[in-house]
Amino acid sequence: MRTLKVKKGQLIQRQGELDSKVYKVESGLLRSYSIDDKGKEHIYMFAPENWLMADNCDVKRPCELFIDALEDSVLIVSEKAETIQNADVHSLVNRLLTLQHRIIKLMSSSTIERYEDFIATYPGIVQRVPQRMIASYLGITPEALSKVKGDKARSK
């Protein structure tokens, strides 16, 4: 394991790379995403403080995700095999539960329910990332997100 300091906007993993790592966020904020054939970004996950970020691919297969820093960040970097052997079980379980819950929500929940779930999953991130990234994470347009936020505000 080693410590890595990265600047806001720095790309730390590219789609297609073979030597992916596991990043534990000590401070700052990361995101993972893919880019489709039309050049559109699709945010897979955010990782604030004390969260793990990694591509779930096998160590012998190319990465499917880009990972970059949304803020200046301090990361603990480890090899996948090392992480599995010395797993912080709580962090791994939290990551898996978050992803499972997100997939279920994407398949079965309304946009407002997905937005409320985003706020519950990532408290404080709404103020730290652009609205277009939240919309990408939710699988909606920025305009649809504005409408959801307006509807939510009016319903209170």
The 8 nearest C-alpha neighbors of each residue, nearest first, counted from 0:
[[1, 77, 76, 75, 2, 78, 81, 82],
 [0, 2, 76, 75, 3, 77, 74, 78],
 [1, 3, 75, 74, 76, 4, 73, 0],
 [2, 4, 74, 73, 75, 5, 1, 76],
 [5, 3, 73, 72, 74, 2, 6, 71],
 [6, 4, 72, 71, 9, 3, 73, 7],
 [7, 5, 71, 9, 8, 72, 70, 68],
 [6, 8, 70, 71, 68, 69, 9, 5],
 [9, 7, 68, 69, 6, 67, 10, 70],
 [10, 8, 6, 68, 67, 7, 11, 5],
 [9, 11, 67, 12, 66, 8, 68, 13],
 [10, 12, 67, 66, 9, 13, 68, 65],
 [13, 11, 66, 65, 10, 14, 67, 19],
 [14, 12, 65, 16, 15, 64, 66, 11],
 [13, 15, 64, 63, 65, 62, 16, 12],
 [14, 16, 61, 62, 13, 63, 17, 64],
 [17, 15, 61, 62, 14, 13, 18, 19],
 [18, 16, 61, 19, 60, 62, 15, 59],
 [17, 19, 16, 20, 58, 61, 59, 62],
 [20, 18, 17, 62, 16, 54, 58, 12],
 [19, 21, 78, 79, 77, 53, 22, 18],
 [20, 22, 53, 77, 76, 79, 52, 78],
 [23, 21, 76, 52, 51, 75, 74, 24],
 [22, 24, 51, 75, 74, 50, 25, 49],
 [23, 25, 74, 48, 49, 26, 50, 22],
 [24, 26, 73, 48, 74, 49, 23, 75],
 [27, 25, 48, 73, 72, 24, 28, 74],
 [26, 28, 72, 70, 71, 48, 47, 73],
 [27, 29, 47, 70, 69, 46, 68, 72],
 [30, 28, 68, 46, 69, 67, 45, 47],
 [29, 31, 45, 44, 66, 67, 46, 68],
 [32, 30, 66, 44, 65, 43, 42, 64],
 [33, 31, 42, 43, 65, 41, 64, 40],
 [32, 34, 64, 41, 40, 65, 35, 42],
 [35, 33, 40, 39, 38, 41, 36, 32],
 [34, 36, 38, 37, 39, 33, 40, 41],
 [37, 35, 38, 34, 39, 40, 33, 41],
 [36, 38, 35, 39, 34, 40, 41, 33],
 [39, 37, 35, 36, 34, 40, 33, 41],
 [40, 38, 34, 35, 37, 41, 36, 33],
 [41, 39, 34, 33, 42, 32, 38, 35],
 [40, 42, 33, 32, 135, 34, 43, 136],
 [43, 41, 32, 136, 135, 44, 31, 40],
 [42, 44, 32, 31, 136, 41, 45, 33],
 [45, 43, 31, 30, 42, 46, 32, 136],
 [44, 46, 30, 29, 47, 31, 28, 43],
 [45, 47, 29, 50, 28, 30, 52, 51],
 [48, 46, 28, 50, 27, 24, 49, 45],
 [47, 49, 24, 26, 25, 50, 27, 28],
 [50, 48, 24, 25, 23, 47, 51, 90],
 [51, 49, 46, 48, 24, 23, 47, 90],
 [50, 52, 23, 22, 46, 24, 90, 53],
 [53, 51, 22, 21, 46, 23, 50, 54],
 [54, 52, 21, 55, 22, 20, 51, 19],
 [53, 55, 56, 64, 62, 63, 19, 52],
 [56, 54, 53, 57, 62, 63, 58, 64],
 [57, 55, 54, 62, 60, 58, 63, 61],
 [56, 58, 60, 59, 55, 61, 62, 54],
 [57, 59, 60, 56, 18, 19, 17, 79],
 [58, 60, 57, 17, 61, 56, 18, 62],
 [61, 59, 57, 58, 17, 56, 62, 15],
 [62, 60, 15, 17, 16, 63, 59, 56],
 [63, 61, 15, 14, 16, 64, 56, 54],
 [62, 64, 14, 15, 61, 54, 33, 56],
 [65, 63, 14, 33, 32, 62, 31, 54],
 [64, 66, 13, 14, 12, 32, 31, 33],
 [67, 65, 31, 12, 11, 30, 10, 64],
 [66, 68, 10, 11, 9, 29, 30, 8],
 [67, 69, 29, 7, 8, 70, 9, 28],
 [68, 70, 7, 28, 29, 8, 67, 30],
 [71, 69, 7, 27, 68, 28, 72, 6],
 [70, 72, 6, 7, 27, 5, 68, 69],
 [73, 71, 27, 26, 5, 4, 70, 74],
 [72, 74, 4, 26, 25, 3, 24, 5],
 [75, 73, 24, 3, 25, 23, 2, 22],
 [74, 76, 2, 23, 22, 1, 3, 0],
 [77, 75, 22, 1, 0, 21, 74, 2],
 [78, 76, 0, 21, 20, 82, 79, 81],
 [77, 79, 20, 81, 80, 82, 21, 76],
 [80, 78, 82, 81, 20, 21, 83, 77],
 [79, 81, 83, 82, 78, 84, 58, 77],
 [82, 80, 78, 84, 79, 83, 85, 77],
 [83, 81, 79, 85, 86, 84, 80, 78],
 [82, 84, 86, 80, 81, 85, 79, 87],
 [83, 85, 81, 82, 86, 80, 79, 87],
 [86, 84, 82, 83, 81, 87, 80, 88],
 [87, 85, 83, 82, 88, 84, 91, 81],
 [86, 88, 90, 89, 91, 85, 82, 83],
 [87, 89, 91, 86, 90, 92, 93, 85],
 [88, 90, 92, 91, 87, 93, 86, 94],
 [91, 89, 93, 88, 87, 92, 94, 50],
 [92, 90, 88, 94, 93, 89, 95, 87],
 [91, 93, 95, 89, 94, 90, 88, 96],
 [94, 92, 90, 96, 91, 95, 89, 97],
 [93, 95, 91, 97, 92, 96, 90, 98],
 [96, 94, 92, 98, 97, 93, 99, 91],
 [95, 97, 99, 93, 98, 94, 100, 92],
 [98, 96, 100, 94, 95, 99, 93, 101],
 [97, 99, 101, 95, 100, 96, 102, 94],
 [100, 98, 96, 102, 101, 97, 95, 103],
 [99, 101, 97, 103, 98, 102, 96, 104],
 [102, 100, 98, 104, 99, 103, 97, 105],
 [103, 101, 105, 99, 104, 100, 98, 106],
 [102, 104, 100, 106, 101, 105, 107, 99],
 [103, 105, 108, 101, 107, 106, 102, 100],
 [106, 104, 102, 103, 107, 101, 108, 113],
 [107, 105, 103, 104, 102, 108, 101, 109],
 [106, 108, 104, 105, 103, 109, 102, 113],
 [109, 107, 104, 112, 105, 113, 106, 110],
 [108, 110, 112, 111, 113, 107, 104, 105],
 [109, 111, 113, 112, 114, 108, 147, 137],
 [110, 112, 114, 113, 109, 147, 115, 151],
 [111, 113, 115, 109, 114, 110, 108, 116],
 [114, 112, 116, 110, 111, 115, 117, 104],
 [113, 115, 117, 111, 116, 112, 110, 118],
 [116, 114, 112, 118, 117, 113, 111, 119],
 [115, 117, 113, 119, 114, 118, 120, 112],
 [118, 116, 114, 120, 115, 119, 121, 113],
 [117, 119, 115, 121, 122, 116, 120, 114],
 [120, 118, 116, 117, 121, 122, 115, 114],
 [121, 119, 117, 118, 116, 122, 97, 115],
 [120, 122, 118, 124, 119, 117, 123, 125],
 [123, 121, 118, 124, 119, 120, 125, 117],
 [122, 124, 125, 126, 121, 127, 118, 119],
 [123, 125, 127, 126, 121, 122, 128, 118],
 [124, 126, 127, 123, 128, 118, 122, 133],
 [125, 127, 124, 128, 123, 129, 130, 122],
 [126, 128, 124, 125, 123, 129, 69, 70],
 [129, 127, 125, 126, 124, 130, 132, 133],
 [130, 128, 131, 132, 133, 127, 125, 126],
 [129, 131, 133, 132, 134, 128, 141, 125],
 [130, 132, 134, 141, 129, 133, 135, 140],
 [133, 131, 135, 134, 130, 129, 136, 128],
 [132, 134, 136, 130, 135, 131, 137, 129],
 [133, 135, 131, 137, 139, 141, 132, 136],
 [136, 134, 132, 138, 137, 133, 41, 42],
 [135, 137, 42, 133, 134, 138, 132, 43],
 [138, 136, 134, 135, 139, 133, 113, 114],
 [137, 139, 135, 136, 134, 140, 41, 105],
 [140, 138, 134, 137, 135, 143, 141, 144],
 [139, 141, 143, 142, 134, 144, 135, 138],
 [140, 142, 144, 131, 134, 143, 145, 130],
 [143, 141, 145, 140, 144, 146, 139, 134],
 [142, 144, 146, 140, 145, 141, 139, 147],
 [145, 143, 141, 147, 142, 146, 134, 148],
 [146, 144, 142, 148, 143, 147, 149, 141],
 [145, 147, 149, 143, 144, 148, 150, 142],
 [148, 146, 144, 150, 149, 145, 111, 151],
 [149, 147, 151, 145, 146, 150, 152, 144],
 [148, 150, 146, 152, 151, 147, 145, 153],
 [151, 149, 147, 153, 148, 152, 146, 154],
 [150, 152, 148, 154, 149, 153, 147, 155],
 [151, 153, 149, 150, 154, 155, 148, 147],
 [154, 152, 150, 151, 155, 149, 148, 147],
 [153, 155, 151, 152, 150, 149, 148, 147],
 [154, 153, 152, 151, 150, 149, 148, 147]]
